[in-house]
Amino acid sequence: MTEEADQSVLRRKASARASAVGPSAMDTAKAMRFAMAKAGDNVLETPVGVREVSEGTLLPDDLPEGLPDNPLLVRIEDELGNNGVAICCQQTVGAVIEASTMGTVLPVEAPERAPTRTDAALVGAFLDSFLVKFGEFAETCEERPPVEGFHTEERLDDPRAAQMVLPDATHRRYRVTLDFGLGAKVGQMILIFPNSRKEIPSAVKSAEEWSASLEKAVMGTSARIDAVICRTKVSLAEVTNWSPGDVVPLEGAALNNLMLYGASGKKVTRAKMGRAGPFRAVRVIMGADADNLSEPSALDALAISAAQDMGLAALPPAAPPPPAPLGAAEPPPLGGIDLPGDIDTGPSLGGIDLPGGDPPALGGIDLPTDAGAEPPALGGIDLPDSSDGVEPVPISLGDL
């Protein structure tokens, strides 16, 4: 009985310990140890351990304090443009370079020198692998630190340049003591992350979703459309002489033939003036109907009324129609003279038909064809011969 009780107690303790070291027990220090070990195996093929991790906050103005001599400063950035800084001491830089170029870490201190671009490129590959793994492991922490999604960018020349890339806000700082090659070299690394930043999208939108979002954003913008009744040219002298109350004639304007222009001045389509309830409106005409509209003409009665309601100056009334061309209508009889219908006509001049035959008889009077014959008696009156001494009697021609 005593042995069974002891085993039961041991089982309870073991189960309690197993639950304590489960996934929920992951913290920032453990995530950093796992990430450093993975980066050492994947990039350097050298054991990299973490001896100590300290966490704190930092303002950009306090960045130069506590930095090692001749540090390598590298700007890090996430997908949304949030900036951070990674700082490596000379021993860390030397260990990474030796492991990358020689395949081993020498158990001697690295010489003190200013870092170069080559150093930044070699250390950058190791930092990129570490940052990816650190972000993955940090997602399982109870208090998830904002470290996922970062990668290295350019080398910074000095601490002043590092201060400039950081926003003026509180940042999270991790000071890490590293062990390279099972104690061959011991170095330091300082990681500075923004304490608050925009959330990284969990999934990238598909091309269709992105296109739909772009279309929605573009279609939601405002577009300016100007309805132009007509355009007229006025001299500068006339404009300078304008005064309130002057009337400017709109020659050729028609409220049933407006033109719509975009903000860039490009023609969009034609339209007609109308009403929409109590407001003035235009009816848009698209397609072939817009191309077949006639050119602006004189305002009709309805257009004149609409123009007056809008305070526009209506055009003067249209001129009366021109008279019909000569010859288009049958001319009235002249002095009771009957014109025969079977008269041959000559060439037409301006629509006037000129007779080409002999002139008709005037008033029924037959004219002799013999030039030497004496004229006939007028009105049947015999004129006395002047040789008889009789004076001529005046007669009236009103009866002819």
VENBEL-V784288 format. One record per backbone hydrogen bond with DSSP energy under -0.5 kcal/mol. NH is the residue of the N-H (numbers start at 1). CO is the residue of the C=O. E is the energy in kcal/mol with one decimal. If there is no record, write none. Layout:
# VENBEL-V784288
nh=<NH;NH>
co=<CO;CO>
e=<E;E>
This chain:
# VENBEL-V784288
nh=<5;6;7;8;9;10;11;12;13;14;15;16;17;18;19;20;21;22;25;26;31;32;33;34;35;36;37;38;39;40;41;42;43;44;45;46;49;51;51;52;54;56;58;62;63;65;67;71;72;73;73;74;75;76;77;78;81;84;85;86;87;88;89;93;94;95;96;97;98;99;100;101;102;103;104;106;108;113;120;121;122;123;124;125;126;127;128;129;130;131;132;133;134;135;136;137;138;139;139;140;141;142;144;147;150;151;153;156;161;162;163;164;165;166;166;169;171;172;173;174;175;176;176;177;178;178;179;180;181;184;185;187;189;190;191;192;193;195;210;211;212;213;214;215;216;217;218;219;220;221;226;228;228;229;239;240;241;242;246;248;249;250;251;253;254;257;258;259;260;261;262;265;268;269;270;271;272;273;274;276;279;281;283;284;285;286;289;290;291;292;293;304;305;306;307;308;309;310;311;312;314;328;334;335;337;338;339;340;343;346;349;350;352;353;354;356;357;362;363;365;366;367;371;373;379;381;383;388;389;390;394;400>
co=<1;2;3;4;5;6;7;8;9;10;11;12;13;14;15;16;17;19;22;23;27;28;29;30;31;32;33;34;35;36;37;38;39;39;40;40;179;49;177;177;175;173;171;59;60;62;64;68;88;71;156;86;154;84;151;82;78;76;192;74;190;72;188;89;90;91;92;93;94;95;96;97;98;98;98;104;106;111;116;117;118;119;120;121;122;123;124;125;126;127;128;129;130;131;132;133;134;135;136;137;138;26;142;145;147;77;75;73;158;158;159;160;161;162;163;167;58;193;56;191;54;174;189;52;176;187;49;185;47;180;180;178;176;87;174;85;172;170;206;207;208;209;210;211;212;213;214;215;216;218;261;226;259;227;235;236;237;239;243;246;247;313;249;250;229;254;271;228;269;226;266;262;260;260;285;258;283;255;281;279;276;274;272;282;270;284;286;287;287;288;290;300;301;302;303;304;305;306;308;307;312;325;337;333;334;336;337;338;340;354;352;348;349;351;352;344;344;365;361;362;364;365;369;370;377;378;381;385;386;385;392;397>
e=<-2.0;-2.1;-2.3;-2.0;-2.0;-2.2;-2.4;-2.1;-2.1;-2.5;-2.7;-2.0;-2.2;-2.5;-2.0;-1.3;-1.6;-0.7;-2.0;-1.4;-2.4;-2.2;-2.0;-2.5;-2.2;-2.4;-2.1;-2.3;-2.5;-2.3;-2.0;-2.7;-2.5;-1.0;-1.7;-1.8;-2.7;-0.6;-2.8;-1.1;-2.2;-2.3;-2.1;-1.7;-1.4;-0.9;-1.3;-0.6;-2.7;-0.6;-0.6;-2.4;-2.5;-2.2;-2.5;-1.5;-1.5;-2.6;-1.6;-2.7;-2.9;-2.2;-1.9;-2.2;-2.6;-2.3;-2.2;-2.3;-2.4;-2.3;-2.0;-2.4;-2.6;-0.9;-0.9;-0.5;-1.3;-0.5;-1.9;-2.1;-2.3;-2.7;-2.0;-1.2;-1.1;-2.6;-2.6;-1.7;-2.1;-3.0;-1.9;-1.9;-3.0;-2.1;-1.7;-2.6;-2.2;-0.9;-0.6;-1.3;-1.5;-1.3;-0.9;-2.1;-0.7;-1.8;-2.9;-2.9;-0.5;-1.5;-2.2;-1.5;-1.2;-0.8;-0.5;-2.2;-2.9;-3.0;-3.2;-2.8;-2.7;-0.6;-3.1;-2.5;-0.6;-2.9;-2.6;-3.0;-2.3;-1.1;-1.8;-1.5;-2.3;-2.8;-2.7;-2.6;-2.8;-1.2;-2.6;-2.4;-2.5;-2.4;-2.5;-2.6;-2.3;-2.2;-2.6;-3.0;-1.0;-1.6;-2.7;-0.7;-3.0;-0.5;-1.9;-2.3;-0.9;-1.4;-2.1;-0.5;-0.6;-0.5;-0.9;-1.5;-0.5;-1.8;-3.1;-2.2;-3.1;-2.6;-2.7;-1.7;-3.2;-0.8;-0.9;-2.0;-1.8;-3.3;-3.0;-2.8;-1.3;-2.3;-2.9;-0.7;-2.7;-0.5;-0.8;-0.7;-0.9;-1.7;-0.5;-2.5;-2.0;-2.3;-2.6;-2.2;-2.1;-1.6;-1.0;-3.1;-0.6;-2.0;-0.6;-0.7;-2.4;-0.5;-0.5;-0.6;-0.6;-2.3;-1.7;-0.6;-1.8;-0.6;-0.6;-3.5;-0.7;-0.6;-0.6;-2.1;-0.5;-0.5;-0.6;-1.0;-0.5;-1.9;-0.6;-1.8;-1.3;-0.6;-0.5;-1.3>
